[in-house]
């Protein structure tokens, strides 16, 4: 009887071990790189990630996490030559952009260098941004939806904005309308997740936009369940502890204006059918609308900014479906009170922040980040855009996005919220 039990136990243990080995070697983006560190690694705030605190080391991890970490690290030596070969490929032709898209031609790129003084200022800036974020996340008197939940409480589908680069130990949470197209391009180059005629892309600007936003191009946290099953959360926590995590944010009201401009002022078939038609029916009392955006624009039927604001404030909107990612709040996209970000960039200081971050990640010799658009939506436009929006609506809209204003240090737009 005892021998039979021992036999069954050994079969189970061997099966688990083989499954883990399959998981490791199945992941062709190199999940063995858990021990990669960047010069930006720092202790994390206690309690930021449930189950992992700043005082813990590998020995203090839960048993499954410890076993996975040791198992995965065993193949690190086998892959150690890959990043060096990658660097040699990427350095070539990365000194200036190769622009192949009309949209990219109007960006107005500026490839100026950044001095040491700027780096010193950037370091202080990052300390202040992170301090403010941690303080408000810990402040019990400041509340907003989902603030109190733990990382384990976040559904997998809400982790689809966390892009992972295992080669360099980086996690990027992308926020639409905050330079996310170019940051996704950077992640593609670094992770080598997309090939051009069998060769990884070397220059971010060579990557066509249609490939950049293809969900199959990126390894995101919400894909972990399909790859790792019940071990996915353990692996997420290990990566969140060991990798450098960053995001870029923007003044919430300006981001809304930018989203409206790109999705409703330009002909966009998908957004016309999914959002514009319902808005025009509900808030502009239009009936028998054209089925195509080109016909609608030809007839002068366009969603107004007022329609868009009514849609955001309408309690029926989120009863139907969560906000689209282009106007969903950053705290809902990136979970800043559950994930302890190492770097917080802002679109308002994009060029400086991006250059500094690439230096910290030690990838600035591999590529450069394309600077901002010439025609970027500016904060100075807010007064004009909101001039015809009733005061009560503006105040409700601020409450809807207040957490993003406060957590990321954007001043309350008093001029828009008072008579």
C-alpha positions in Angstrom: 0.0 0.0 0.0 2.8 2.4 1.0 4.7 1.6 -2.3 1.6 2.3 -4.3 1.2 5.7 -2.6 4.9 6.5 -3.2 4.5 5.5 -6.9 1.5 7.8 -7.3 3.2 10.7 -5.6 6.3 10.3 -7.8 4.2 10.2 -10.9 2.4 13.4 -9.9 5.7 15.2 -9.1 7.3 14.1 -12.4 4.2 15.3 -14.3 4.3 18.7 -12.6 8.0 19.0 -13.3 7.6 18.1 -17.0 4.7 20.6 -17.4 6.8 23.3 -16.0 9.7 22.4 -18.3 7.3 22.6 -21.3 6.0 25.9 -20.1 9.5 27.3 -19.9 10.7 26.2 -23.3 7.3 26.9 -25.0 7.6 30.6 -24.2 9.8 31.6 -27.2 10.2 35.2 -25.9 12.6 34.0 -23.2 10.8 34.0 -19.8 14.0 32.7 -18.3 15.3 36.3 -18.0 13.8 36.8 -14.6 17.2 37.8 -13.1 17.7 40.7 -15.6 18.3 43.9 -13.7 18.5 47.4 -15.1 20.3 50.3 -13.5 16.9 51.6 -12.5 16.0 48.7 -10.2 15.1 49.9 -6.7 13.3 48.6 -3.6 9.5 48.6 -4.0 7.1 50.0 -1.5 5.8 47.4 0.9 2.4 46.2 0.1 2.4 47.5 -3.5 2.1 44.0 -4.8 0.2 41.5 -2.6 2.4 38.6 -1.6 5.7 40.4 -2.4 7.2 43.1 -0.2 10.3 45.2 -0.3 12.0 43.1 2.4 11.5 39.8 0.7 14.2 38.0 -1.3 13.9 35.0 -3.5 14.0 32.7 -0.5 11.0 34.4 1.0 8.8 33.9 -2.1 5.9 31.4 -1.9 7.0 27.8 -2.6 5.6 27.7 -6.1 7.2 31.1 -7.0 10.6 30.0 -5.6 10.5 26.8 -7.5 9.5 28.6 -10.7 12.2 31.2 -10.3 15.0 28.7 -9.8 13.7 26.5 -12.6 13.5 29.4 -15.0 16.9 30.8 -14.1 18.6 27.5 -15.0 18.3 28.3 -18.7 19.6 31.9 -18.5 23.1 30.9 -19.5 21.8 29.2 -22.6 20.2 32.4 -23.7 22.9 34.9 -22.6 24.3 35.3 -26.1 21.0 36.4 -27.6 20.8 40.0 -26.3 24.4 40.7 -27.4 23.7 39.6 -30.9 20.5 41.6 -30.8 22.4 44.7 -29.9 24.7 44.4 -32.8 21.7 44.2 -35.1 19.8 47.1 -33.6 22.7 49.5 -33.5 23.0 49.5 -37.3 20.8 52.1 -38.9 19.4 53.5 -35.7 21.0 56.9 -35.7 18.2 58.6 -37.7 14.7 57.7 -38.7 13.7 56.0 -41.9 10.3 57.5 -42.6 8.1 55.4 -44.9 4.6 56.6 -43.9 2.9 59.9 -44.8 1.6 60.2 -41.3 5.1 59.9 -39.9 6.4 62.5 -42.3 4.5 65.4 -40.6 5.7 64.6 -37.0 8.5 67.1 -37.0 11.2 64.9 -35.4 13.9 66.5 -33.3 16.9 64.3 -32.6 18.7 66.7 -30.2 20.8 65.3 -27.4 20.2 65.7 -23.7 22.8 66.9 -21.2 23.8 65.7 -17.8 22.0 68.5 -16.0 18.7 67.4 -17.6 19.4 63.8 -16.3 19.9 65.2 -12.8 16.6 67.2 -13.0 14.9 64.1 -14.3 15.9 62.0 -11.4 14.4 64.5 -8.9 11.3 64.7 -11.1 10.8 60.9 -11.0 11.2 60.9 -7.2 8.6 63.5 -6.8 6.1 61.9 -9.2 6.5 58.5 -7.5 6.2 60.0 -4.1 3.0 61.8 -4.9 1.5 58.7 -6.5 2.3 56.5 -3.5 1.0 59.1 -1.0 -2.4 59.4 -2.6 -2.7 55.6 -3.0 -2.0 55.2 0.7 -4.3 58.1 1.6 -7.5 56.6 3.0 -9.4 59.8 2.6 -8.9 59.9 -1.1 -11.1 57.2 -2.7 -12.0 56.2 -6.2 -13.4 53.0 -7.8 -11.1 49.9 -7.6 -8.6 51.6 -5.4 -8.8 49.2 -2.5 -8.7 46.0 -4.4 -5.5 43.9 -4.5 -3.5 42.8 -7.6 -5.1 39.4 -7.4 -8.5 40.9 -7.6 -7.8 42.4 -11.0 -9.4 40.3 -13.8 -7.1 39.1 -16.5 -8.9 41.0 -19.2 -8.0 44.2 -17.3 -4.3 43.4 -17.6 -4.3 43.6 -21.4 -2.4 47.0 -21.4 0.7 45.6 -19.7 3.2 44.7 -22.4 6.2 42.6 -21.4 9.7 42.5 -22.8 11.5 39.5 -21.3 14.8 40.2 -23.1 15.4 43.4 -21.3 13.2 43.0 -18.2 10.7 45.7 -19.0 7.0 46.1 -18.5 5.1 48.9 -20.2 1.5 49.9 -19.5 0.3 51.7 -22.6 -2.3 54.5 -22.4 -3.9 55.4 -25.7 -3.5 59.0 -26.8 -0.2 59.2 -24.8 2.4 58.4 -27.5 1.5 54.7 -27.2 2.1 54.0 -30.9 5.7 54.9 -30.7 6.2 53.2 -27.3 4.7 50.0 -28.7 7.2 50.3 -31.6 10.0 50.6 -29.1 8.8 47.5 -27.2 8.6 45.6 -30.5 12.2 46.4 -31.4 13.4 45.5 -27.9 11.5 42.2 -27.7 12.0 41.3 -31.3 8.4 40.2 -31.4 8.0 41.2 -35.1 10.1 40.3 -38.1 10.6 42.0 -41.4 11.7 39.5 -44.1 13.0 37.2 -41.3 15.0 39.9 -39.5 13.8 41.7 -36.4 12.9 45.4 -36.8 15.9 47.7 -35.9 14.2 51.1 -36.1 10.9 51.8 -34.5 9.8 54.1 -37.3 10.1 51.3 -39.8 7.2 49.4 -38.2 3.9 50.0 -39.9 1.1 51.3 -37.7 -1.3 48.4 -38.6 1.2 46.0 -37.1 1.9 48.1 -34.0 -1.7 47.9 -32.8 -2.2 44.3 -33.7 -2.8 42.5 -30.4 -1.0 39.4 -31.5 2.2 41.4 -31.8 2.7 41.9 -28.1 3.0 39.7 -25.0 0.6 41.1 -22.5 -0.3 40.0 -19.0 -3.8 38.9 -20.0 -2.2 36.3 -22.3 -0.4 34.6 -19.4 -3.4 32.5 -18.6 -3.4 30.8 -22.0 0.4 30.2 -21.7 0.8 29.3 -18.0 -2.6 28.4 -16.7 -2.8 28.4 -12.9 0.8 29.6 -12.6 0.1 32.8 -14.5 -0.4 35.0 -11.4 2.7 33.7 -9.8 4.7 34.5 -12.9 3.2 38.0 -13.1 4.2 38.7 -9.5 7.8 37.6 -10.1 8.0 39.8 -13.2 6.4 42.8 -11.4 9.0 42.4 -8.6 12.1 42.0 -10.9 11.3 44.0 -14.0 11.3 47.7 -14.6 7.8 49.0 -15.0 6.8 52.3 -16.7 3.9 54.2 -18.1 3.2 57.6 -19.7 0.3 59.8 -18.7 -1.3 63.1 -19.9 -3.6 65.8 -18.7 -6.9 64.0 -18.6 -9.0 66.7 -20.2 -6.5 67.2 -23.0 -6.4 63.5 -23.6 -10.2 63.5 -24.0 -9.9 66.3 -26.6 -7.2 64.3 -28.4 -9.3 61.2 -28.4 -12.3 63.1 -29.8 -10.2 64.7 -32.5 -8.7 61.5 -33.8 -11.8 59.3 -33.5 -14.6 61.6 -34.5 -13.2 64.5 -36.5 -11.5 62.1 -38.9 -13.2 59.5 -40.9 -13.0 56.3 -38.8 -15.4 53.6 -39.9 -15.2 51.5 -36.7 -15.7 54.4 -34.3 -18.5 55.8 -36.5 -20.5 52.6 -36.3 -19.7 51.7 -32.7 -20.0 55.1 -31.1 -20.9 58.0 -33.4 -24.2 56.5 -34.6 -25.5 55.9 -31.0 -24.3 59.4 -29.9 -26.0 61.1 -32.9 -29.3 59.2 -32.2 -29.2 59.8 -28.4 -27.9 63.3 -28.1 -28.6 65.0 -31.5 -32.0 63.3 -32.2 -30.9 62.1 -35.6 -32.7 59.1 -37.3 -32.0 57.1 -40.4 -28.3 57.8 -40.3 -26.0 56.7 -43.1 -24.3 53.4 -42.6 -20.9 54.6 -43.6 -18.7 57.4 -42.2 -18.0 58.9 -45.6 -21.7 59.3 -46.3 -22.3 60.8 -42.9 -19.4 63.3 -43.2 -20.6 64.2 -46.7 -24.0 65.0 -45.3 -22.4 67.1 -42.5 -23.4 64.6 -39.8 -20.6 64.6 -37.2 -20.5 63.9 -33.5 -20.0 67.2 -31.6 -17.7 67.6 -28.6 -20.9 68.2 -26.6 -22.3 64.9 -27.8 -19.1 63.2 -26.7 -19.2 64.7 -23.2 -22.8 63.7 -22.8 -21.9 60.2 -23.8 -19.2 60.0 -21.1 -21.5 61.3 -18.4 -24.5 59.2 -19.3 -24.9 56.5 -16.7 -26.2 54.2 -19.4 -22.9 54.2 -21.2 -21.0 51.9 -18.9 -24.0 49.7 -18.2 -23.6 48.7 -21.9 -19.8 48.2 -21.9 -16.7 49.6 -20.2 -15.3 52.9 -21.6 -13.3 52.4 -24.8 -9.5 52.4 -24.0 -9.1 55.8 -25.7 -11.1 57.5 -23.0 -10.9 55.0 -20.2 -9.2 56.4 -17.1 -5.5 55.7 -16.6 -6.2 54.2 -13.1 -8.4 51.6 -14.8 -5.9 50.8 -17.6 -2.7 50.6 -15.5 -3.7 50.0 -11.9 -1.2 52.4 -10.3 -2.2 51.7 -6.8 -1.7 47.9 -7.3 1.4 48.1 -9.4 4.5 50.0 -8.1 5.7 51.7 -11.2 9.4 52.5 -11.4 9.0 55.3 -13.9 6.2 57.8 -14.6 6.5 59.7 -17.8 4.3 62.5 -19.0 3.4 63.6 -22.6 4.0 67.2 -21.6 7.7 66.3 -21.1 7.8 63.4 -23.6 11.1 64.1 -25.3 13.1 64.5 -22.1 11.3 61.7 -20.2 11.8 59.2 -23.1 15.5 60.0 -23.5 16.1 59.6 -19.8 14.1 56.4 -19.5 16.0 54.7 -22.4 19.3 55.7 -20.7 18.1 54.1 -17.4 17.0 51.0 -19.2 20.5 50.9 -20.9 18.9 50.6 -24.4 19.7 54.2 -25.6 22.5 52.8 -27.7 20.1 50.5 -29.5 17.4 53.0 -30.5 16.0 56.4 -30.1 12.5 57.4 -29.2 10.7 59.4 -32.0 9.9 62.8 -30.4 6.4 64.3 -30.3 3.9 65.4 -33.0 4.0 68.9 -34.4 0.2 69.1 -34.2 -0.2 67.6 -30.7 -3.3 68.7 -28.8 -2.2 71.4 -26.4 -3.3 72.2 -22.9 -3.9 75.8 -24.0 -6.8 74.5 -26.1 -8.9 73.5 -23.1 -10.7 76.8 -22.7 -11.9 76.9 -26.3 -13.0 73.2 -26.4 -15.0 73.4 -23.1 -16.4 76.9 -23.7 -19.7 75.6 -24.9 -19.9 72.8 -22.4 -22.2 73.6 -19.5 -20.5 74.2 -16.1 -22.4 71.3 -14.4 -21.1 68.9 -17.1 -17.5 70.1 -16.7 -17.8 69.6 -12.9 -19.2 66.1 -13.4 -16.5 65.3 -15.9 -13.8 66.3 -13.5 -15.2 64.0 -10.9 -15.2 61.2 -13.4 -11.4 61.7 -14.1 -10.4 63.2 -10.8 -8.3 60.2 -9.8 -6.1 60.6 -12.9 -5.6 64.3 -12.1 -4.7 63.7 -8.5 -2.6 60.6 -8.8 -0.3 62.0 -11.5 0.0 65.5 -10.3 -2.1 67.4 -12.7 -3.6 70.6 -11.3 -7.4 70.9 -10.9 -8.6 73.0 -13.9 -10.3 75.7 -11.7 -10.9 78.0 -14.6 -13.2 75.3 -16.2 -15.0 74.4 -13.0 -16.1 77.9 -11.8 -18.4 80.5 -13.4 
